[in-house]
C-alpha cells in the first residue's frame, strides 16, 4: 500500500510560486538608489528654478538674464526627471506585490471553480440544497 504525500500548506506553496516567478527583492539597493536619486533631482531642480528667478530679475544685462533662464529651465527639467524617477521606483514595490497577490487569488479562484464534485475543496462546505453554489443573488430585491 502506497501512501500519498501530505498536501502542501497554502503558505508554503505561495512562497514556492513566488520564487518561481523570480520577483526581485523590493529591498534591493539598486531600486533604493534610483529612488533617492529621483528625490534628490526633484529637490535640486526646485532649488535651481527658485534661484534662477531672482537672478534673471536682478540685472538689466540680457546675457545674464539668458544664463539665468537657461539655469531655470535646466532646473525644471531636472525636477520633472527626478519626479518621474521617484514616482516609478516608489510605485514599483507596491505594484509588484499587488500583481503577485492577484496571481495567487486568481489561482485560488481557478482551483475553486474547477474542483470536481465529491472532492474535498479548500473552501468551507456549502449548506445543503444551495442551488447557486455559494454565488450571491443578483436579482432585484422583492417589492
mmCIF file of the C-alpha atoms, coordinates in Angstrom:
data_MODEL
# 
_entry.id   MODEL 
# 
loop_
_atom_site.group_PDB 
_atom_site.id 
_atom_site.type_symbol 
_atom_site.label_atom_id 
_atom_site.label_alt_id 
_atom_site.label_comp_id 
_atom_site.label_asym_id 
_atom_site.label_entity_id 
_atom_site.label_seq_id 
_atom_site.pdbx_PDB_ins_code 
_atom_site.Cartn_x 
_atom_site.Cartn_y 
_atom_site.Cartn_z 
_atom_site.occupancy 
_atom_site.B_iso_or_equiv 
_atom_site.pdbx_formal_charge 
_atom_site.auth_seq_id 
_atom_site.auth_comp_id 
_atom_site.auth_asym_id 
_atom_site.auth_atom_id 
_atom_site.pdbx_PDB_model_num 
ATOM 1   C CA . UNK A 1 1   ? 0.000   0.000  0.000   1.00 0.00 ? 1   UNK A CA 1 
ATOM 2   C CA . UNK A 1 2   ? 1.452   3.344  -1.034  1.00 0.00 ? 2   UNK A CA 1 
ATOM 3   C CA . UNK A 1 3   ? 0.792   6.475  0.902   1.00 0.00 ? 3   UNK A CA 1 
ATOM 4   C CA . UNK A 1 4   ? 0.238   9.769  -0.837  1.00 0.00 ? 4   UNK A CA 1 
ATOM 5   C CA . UNK A 1 5   ? 2.411   12.706 0.205   1.00 0.00 ? 5   UNK A CA 1 
ATOM 6   C CA . UNK A 1 6   ? 0.899   15.172 2.664   1.00 0.00 ? 6   UNK A CA 1 
ATOM 7   C CA . UNK A 1 7   ? -0.774  18.143 0.986   1.00 0.00 ? 7   UNK A CA 1 
ATOM 8   C CA . UNK A 1 8   ? 1.400   21.210 0.866   1.00 0.00 ? 8   UNK A CA 1 
ATOM 9   C CA . UNK A 1 9   ? 0.381   24.104 3.085   1.00 0.00 ? 9   UNK A CA 1 
ATOM 10  C CA . UNK A 1 10  ? -1.006  27.137 1.293   1.00 0.00 ? 10  UNK A CA 1 
ATOM 11  C CA . UNK A 1 11  ? 1.671   29.467 2.644   1.00 0.00 ? 11  UNK A CA 1 
ATOM 12  C CA . UNK A 1 12  ? 4.480   27.132 1.579   1.00 0.00 ? 12  UNK A CA 1 
ATOM 13  C CA . UNK A 1 13  ? 3.002   26.779 -1.883  1.00 0.00 ? 13  UNK A CA 1 
ATOM 14  C CA . UNK A 1 14  ? 2.603   30.567 -2.173  1.00 0.00 ? 14  UNK A CA 1 
ATOM 15  C CA . UNK A 1 15  ? 6.267   31.114 -1.235  1.00 0.00 ? 15  UNK A CA 1 
ATOM 16  C CA . UNK A 1 16  ? 7.358   28.452 -3.742  1.00 0.00 ? 16  UNK A CA 1 
ATOM 17  C CA . UNK A 1 17  ? 5.275   30.005 -6.528  1.00 0.00 ? 17  UNK A CA 1 
ATOM 18  C CA . UNK A 1 18  ? 6.674   33.467 -5.747  1.00 0.00 ? 18  UNK A CA 1 
ATOM 19  C CA . UNK A 1 19  ? 10.180  32.042 -6.067  1.00 0.00 ? 19  UNK A CA 1 
ATOM 20  C CA . UNK A 1 20  ? 9.235   30.569 -9.452  1.00 0.00 ? 20  UNK A CA 1 
ATOM 21  C CA . UNK A 1 21  ? 8.043   33.993 -10.642 1.00 0.00 ? 21  UNK A CA 1 
ATOM 22  C CA . UNK A 1 22  ? 11.525  35.395 -9.954  1.00 0.00 ? 22  UNK A CA 1 
ATOM 23  C CA . UNK A 1 23  ? 10.215  38.597 -8.419  1.00 0.00 ? 23  UNK A CA 1 
ATOM 24  C CA . UNK A 1 24  ? 13.223  40.590 -7.209  1.00 0.00 ? 24  UNK A CA 1 
ATOM 25  C CA . UNK A 1 25  ? 13.502  41.625 -3.598  1.00 0.00 ? 25  UNK A CA 1 
ATOM 26  C CA . UNK A 1 26  ? 11.989  45.098 -3.079  1.00 0.00 ? 26  UNK A CA 1 
ATOM 27  C CA . UNK A 1 27  ? 14.732  45.987 -0.606  1.00 0.00 ? 27  UNK A CA 1 
ATOM 28  C CA . UNK A 1 28  ? 17.393  45.787 -3.289  1.00 0.00 ? 28  UNK A CA 1 
ATOM 29  C CA . UNK A 1 29  ? 19.944  48.572 -3.124  1.00 0.00 ? 29  UNK A CA 1 
ATOM 30  C CA . UNK A 1 30  ? 19.588  49.315 -6.839  1.00 0.00 ? 30  UNK A CA 1 
ATOM 31  C CA . UNK A 1 31  ? 15.962  50.414 -6.582  1.00 0.00 ? 31  UNK A CA 1 
ATOM 32  C CA . UNK A 1 32  ? 16.633  52.388 -3.401  1.00 0.00 ? 32  UNK A CA 1 
ATOM 33  C CA . UNK A 1 33  ? 19.482  54.215 -5.132  1.00 0.00 ? 33  UNK A CA 1 
ATOM 34  C CA . UNK A 1 34  ? 17.244  55.267 -8.039  1.00 0.00 ? 34  UNK A CA 1 
ATOM 35  C CA . UNK A 1 35  ? 14.526  56.320 -5.616  1.00 0.00 ? 35  UNK A CA 1 
ATOM 36  C CA . UNK A 1 36  ? 16.949  58.547 -3.690  1.00 0.00 ? 36  UNK A CA 1 
ATOM 37  C CA . UNK A 1 37  ? 18.414  59.924 -6.912  1.00 0.00 ? 37  UNK A CA 1 
ATOM 38  C CA . UNK A 1 38  ? 14.924  60.830 -8.126  1.00 0.00 ? 38  UNK A CA 1 
ATOM 39  C CA . UNK A 1 39  ? 14.130  62.626 -4.875  1.00 0.00 ? 39  UNK A CA 1 
ATOM 40  C CA . UNK A 1 40  ? 17.457  64.457 -4.971  1.00 0.00 ? 40  UNK A CA 1 
ATOM 41  C CA . UNK A 1 41  ? 16.968  65.534 -8.601  1.00 0.00 ? 41  UNK A CA 1 
ATOM 42  C CA . UNK A 1 42  ? 13.467  66.742 -7.827  1.00 0.00 ? 42  UNK A CA 1 
ATOM 43  C CA . UNK A 1 43  ? 14.664  68.829 -4.866  1.00 0.00 ? 43  UNK A CA 1 
ATOM 44  C CA . UNK A 1 44  ? 17.696  70.175 -6.760  1.00 0.00 ? 44  UNK A CA 1 
ATOM 45  C CA . UNK A 1 45  ? 15.509  71.130 -9.709  1.00 0.00 ? 45  UNK A CA 1 
ATOM 46  C CA . UNK A 1 46  ? 13.155  73.074 -7.481  1.00 0.00 ? 46  UNK A CA 1 
ATOM 47  C CA . UNK A 1 47  ? 16.077  74.897 -5.837  1.00 0.00 ? 47  UNK A CA 1 
ATOM 48  C CA . UNK A 1 48  ? 17.641  75.757 -9.213  1.00 0.00 ? 48  UNK A CA 1 
ATOM 49  C CA . UNK A 1 49  ? 14.321  77.039 -10.518 1.00 0.00 ? 49  UNK A CA 1 
ATOM 50  C CA . UNK A 1 50  ? 13.806  79.164 -7.414  1.00 0.00 ? 50  UNK A CA 1 
ATOM 51  C CA . UNK A 1 51  ? 17.337  80.601 -7.616  1.00 0.00 ? 51  UNK A CA 1 
ATOM 52  C CA . UNK A 1 52  ? 17.087  81.409 -11.325 1.00 0.00 ? 52  UNK A CA 1 
ATOM 53  C CA . UNK A 1 53  ? 14.088  83.704 -10.894 1.00 0.00 ? 53  UNK A CA 1 
ATOM 54  C CA . UNK A 1 54  ? 15.817  86.403 -8.787  1.00 0.00 ? 54  UNK A CA 1 
ATOM 55  C CA . UNK A 1 55  ? 18.981  86.085 -10.896 1.00 0.00 ? 55  UNK A CA 1 
ATOM 56  C CA . UNK A 1 56  ? 17.018  86.890 -14.054 1.00 0.00 ? 56  UNK A CA 1 
ATOM 57  C CA . UNK A 1 57  ? 15.230  89.844 -12.479 1.00 0.00 ? 57  UNK A CA 1 
ATOM 58  C CA . UNK A 1 58  ? 18.238  91.330 -10.664 1.00 0.00 ? 58  UNK A CA 1 
ATOM 59  C CA . UNK A 1 59  ? 20.002  92.595 -13.800 1.00 0.00 ? 59  UNK A CA 1 
ATOM 60  C CA . UNK A 1 60  ? 19.293  94.534 -16.970 1.00 0.00 ? 60  UNK A CA 1 
ATOM 61  C CA . UNK A 1 61  ? 22.002  92.660 -18.897 1.00 0.00 ? 61  UNK A CA 1 
ATOM 62  C CA . UNK A 1 62  ? 20.264  90.379 -21.384 1.00 0.00 ? 62  UNK A CA 1 
ATOM 63  C CA . UNK A 1 63  ? 23.221  87.948 -21.430 1.00 0.00 ? 63  UNK A CA 1 
ATOM 64  C CA . UNK A 1 64  ? 22.982  87.422 -17.659 1.00 0.00 ? 64  UNK A CA 1 
ATOM 65  C CA . UNK A 1 65  ? 19.215  87.046 -17.941 1.00 0.00 ? 65  UNK A CA 1 
ATOM 66  C CA . UNK A 1 66  ? 19.676  84.402 -20.633 1.00 0.00 ? 66  UNK A CA 1 
ATOM 67  C CA . UNK A 1 67  ? 22.070  82.488 -18.380 1.00 0.00 ? 67  UNK A CA 1 
ATOM 68  C CA . UNK A 1 68  ? 19.571  82.621 -15.522 1.00 0.00 ? 68  UNK A CA 1 
ATOM 69  C CA . UNK A 1 69  ? 16.746  81.455 -17.786 1.00 0.00 ? 69  UNK A CA 1 
ATOM 70  C CA . UNK A 1 70  ? 18.849  78.524 -19.008 1.00 0.00 ? 70  UNK A CA 1 
ATOM 71  C CA . UNK A 1 71  ? 19.623  77.647 -15.390 1.00 0.00 ? 71  UNK A CA 1 
ATOM 72  C CA . UNK A 1 72  ? 15.914  77.812 -14.525 1.00 0.00 ? 72  UNK A CA 1 
ATOM 73  C CA . UNK A 1 73  ? 14.888  75.619 -17.458 1.00 0.00 ? 73  UNK A CA 1 
ATOM 74  C CA . UNK A 1 74  ? 17.569  73.095 -16.534 1.00 0.00 ? 74  UNK A CA 1 
ATOM 75  C CA . UNK A 1 75  ? 16.190  73.071 -13.000 1.00 0.00 ? 75  UNK A CA 1 
ATOM 76  C CA . UNK A 1 76  ? 12.666  72.466 -14.263 1.00 0.00 ? 76  UNK A CA 1 
ATOM 77  C CA . UNK A 1 77  ? 13.879  69.599 -16.466 1.00 0.00 ? 77  UNK A CA 1 
ATOM 78  C CA . UNK A 1 78  ? 15.773  68.075 -13.522 1.00 0.00 ? 78  UNK A CA 1 
ATOM 79  C CA . UNK A 1 79  ? 12.658  68.346 -11.332 1.00 0.00 ? 79  UNK A CA 1 
ATOM 80  C CA . UNK A 1 80  ? 10.496  66.610 -13.953 1.00 0.00 ? 80  UNK A CA 1 
ATOM 81  C CA . UNK A 1 81  ? 13.000  63.780 -14.482 1.00 0.00 ? 81  UNK A CA 1 
ATOM 82  C CA . UNK A 1 82  ? 13.512  63.416 -10.728 1.00 0.00 ? 82  UNK A CA 1 
ATOM 83  C CA . UNK A 1 83  ? 9.768   63.308 -10.137 1.00 0.00 ? 83  UNK A CA 1 
ATOM 84  C CA . UNK A 1 84  ? 9.338   60.619 -12.781 1.00 0.00 ? 84  UNK A CA 1 
ATOM 85  C CA . UNK A 1 85  ? 12.152  58.515 -11.269 1.00 0.00 ? 85  UNK A CA 1 
ATOM 86  C CA . UNK A 1 86  ? 10.754  58.930 -7.771  1.00 0.00 ? 86  UNK A CA 1 
ATOM 87  C CA . UNK A 1 87  ? 7.240   58.002 -8.839  1.00 0.00 ? 87  UNK A CA 1 
ATOM 88  C CA . UNK A 1 88  ? 8.369   54.980 -10.850 1.00 0.00 ? 88  UNK A CA 1 
ATOM 89  C CA . UNK A 1 89  ? 10.502  53.436 -8.116  1.00 0.00 ? 89  UNK A CA 1 
ATOM 90  C CA . UNK A 1 90  ? 8.112   54.254 -5.283  1.00 0.00 ? 90  UNK A CA 1 
ATOM 91  C CA . UNK A 1 91  ? 5.218   52.521 -7.069  1.00 0.00 ? 91  UNK A CA 1 
ATOM 92  C CA . UNK A 1 92  ? 7.285   49.520 -8.178  1.00 0.00 ? 92  UNK A CA 1 
ATOM 93  C CA . UNK A 1 93  ? 7.333   47.816 -4.784  1.00 0.00 ? 93  UNK A CA 1 
ATOM 94  C CA . UNK A 1 94  ? 3.619   48.236 -4.275  1.00 0.00 ? 94  UNK A CA 1 
ATOM 95  C CA . UNK A 1 95  ? 2.620   47.081 -7.748  1.00 0.00 ? 95  UNK A CA 1 
ATOM 96  C CA . UNK A 1 96  ? 4.991   44.096 -7.684  1.00 0.00 ? 96  UNK A CA 1 
ATOM 97  C CA . UNK A 1 97  ? 3.315   42.537 -4.680  1.00 0.00 ? 97  UNK A CA 1 
ATOM 98  C CA . UNK A 1 98  ? -0.141  43.605 -5.823  1.00 0.00 ? 98  UNK A CA 1 
ATOM 99  C CA . UNK A 1 99  ? 0.450   41.627 -9.027  1.00 0.00 ? 99  UNK A CA 1 
ATOM 100 C CA . UNK A 1 100 ? 1.721   38.617 -7.084  1.00 0.00 ? 100 UNK A CA 1 
ATOM 101 C CA . UNK A 1 101 ? -1.347  38.730 -4.848  1.00 0.00 ? 101 UNK A CA 1 
ATOM 102 C CA . UNK A 1 102 ? -3.638  38.982 -7.897  1.00 0.00 ? 102 UNK A CA 1 
ATOM 103 C CA . UNK A 1 103 ? -1.931  35.954 -9.411  1.00 0.00 ? 103 UNK A CA 1 
ATOM 104 C CA . UNK A 1 104 ? -2.383  33.985 -6.202  1.00 0.00 ? 104 UNK A CA 1 
ATOM 105 C CA . UNK A 1 105 ? -6.053  34.975 -5.861  1.00 0.00 ? 105 UNK A CA 1 
ATOM 106 C CA . UNK A 1 106 ? -6.812  34.042 -9.474  1.00 0.00 ? 106 UNK A CA 1 
ATOM 107 C CA . UNK A 1 107 ? -5.107  30.696 -8.973  1.00 0.00 ? 107 UNK A CA 1 
ATOM 108 C CA . UNK A 1 108 ? -7.234  30.021 -5.898  1.00 0.00 ? 108 UNK A CA 1 
ATOM 109 C CA . UNK A 1 109 ? -10.372 31.039 -7.789  1.00 0.00 ? 109 UNK A CA 1 
ATOM 110 C CA . UNK A 1 110 ? -9.457  28.700 -10.635 1.00 0.00 ? 110 UNK A CA 1 
ATOM 111 C CA . UNK A 1 111 ? -8.949  25.869 -8.180  1.00 0.00 ? 111 UNK A CA 1 
ATOM 112 C CA . UNK A 1 112 ? -12.336 26.521 -6.600  1.00 0.00 ? 112 UNK A CA 1 
ATOM 113 C CA . UNK A 1 113 ? -14.134 26.706 -9.928  1.00 0.00 ? 113 UNK A CA 1 
ATOM 114 C CA . UNK A 1 114 ? -12.541 23.574 -11.338 1.00 0.00 ? 114 UNK A CA 1 
ATOM 115 C CA . UNK A 1 115 ? -12.935 21.455 -8.205  1.00 0.00 ? 115 UNK A CA 1 
ATOM 116 C CA . UNK A 1 116 ? -14.827 18.272 -9.045  1.00 0.00 ? 116 UNK A CA 1 
ATOM 117 C CA . UNK A 1 117 ? -17.948 17.430 -7.081  1.00 0.00 ? 117 UNK A CA 1 
ATOM 118 C CA . UNK A 1 118 ? -17.228 14.901 -4.391  1.00 0.00 ? 118 UNK A CA 1 
ATOM 119 C CA . UNK A 1 119 ? -13.623 16.029 -3.865  1.00 0.00 ? 119 UNK A CA 1 
ATOM 120 C CA . UNK A 1 120 ? -12.591 17.918 -0.798  1.00 0.00 ? 120 UNK A CA 1 
ATOM 121 C CA . UNK A 1 121 ? -12.304 21.593 -1.558  1.00 0.00 ? 121 UNK A CA 1 
ATOM 122 C CA . UNK A 1 122 ? -10.198 24.024 0.433   1.00 0.00 ? 122 UNK A CA 1 
ATOM 123 C CA . UNK A 1 123 ? -13.207 26.291 0.976   1.00 0.00 ? 123 UNK A CA 1 
ATOM 124 C CA . UNK A 1 124 ? -15.889 25.918 3.595   1.00 0.00 ? 124 UNK A CA 1 
ATOM 125 C CA . UNK A 1 125 ? -18.656 23.478 2.709   1.00 0.00 ? 125 UNK A CA 1 
ATOM 126 C CA . UNK A 1 126 ? -21.848 24.944 1.324   1.00 0.00 ? 126 UNK A CA 1 
ATOM 127 C CA . UNK A 1 127 ? -25.189 24.464 3.019   1.00 0.00 ? 127 UNK A CA 1 
ATOM 128 C CA . UNK A 1 128 ? -27.050 21.500 1.635   1.00 0.00 ? 128 UNK A CA 1 
ATOM 129 C CA . UNK A 1 129 ? -29.588 22.330 -1.051  1.00 0.00 ? 129 UNK A CA 1 
ATOM 130 C CA . UNK A 1 130 ? -27.978 25.636 -2.095  1.00 0.00 ? 130 UNK A CA 1 
ATOM 131 C CA . UNK A 1 131 ? -28.763 25.829 -5.843  1.00 0.00 ? 131 UNK A CA 1 
ATOM 132 C CA . UNK A 1 132 ? -26.390 28.722 -6.522  1.00 0.00 ? 132 UNK A CA 1 
ATOM 133 C CA . UNK A 1 133 ? -23.242 27.054 -5.141  1.00 0.00 ? 133 UNK A CA 1 
ATOM 134 C CA . UNK A 1 134 ? -22.475 29.971 -2.866  1.00 0.00 ? 134 UNK A CA 1 
ATOM 135 C CA . UNK A 1 135 ? -22.858 32.692 -5.523  1.00 0.00 ? 135 UNK A CA 1 
ATOM 136 C CA . UNK A 1 136 ? -24.729 35.680 -4.055  1.00 0.00 ? 136 UNK A CA 1 
ATOM 137 C CA . UNK A 1 137 ? -28.072 36.636 -5.504  1.00 0.00 ? 137 UNK A CA 1 
ATOM 138 C CA . UNK A 1 138 ? -28.031 39.367 -8.119  1.00 0.00 ? 138 UNK A CA 1 
ATOM 139 C CA . UNK A 1 139 ? -31.750 39.649 -8.867  1.00 0.00 ? 139 UNK A CA 1 
ATOM 140 C CA . UNK A 1 140 ? -33.597 42.777 -7.730  1.00 0.00 ? 140 UNK A CA 1 
ATOM 141 C CA . UNK A 1 141 ? -34.992 42.908 -4.237  1.00 0.00 ? 141 UNK A CA 1 
ATOM 142 C CA . UNK A 1 142 ? -38.660 41.974 -3.811  1.00 0.00 ? 142 UNK A CA 1 
ATOM 143 C CA . UNK A 1 143 ? -41.132 44.841 -3.534  1.00 0.00 ? 143 UNK A CA 1 
# 
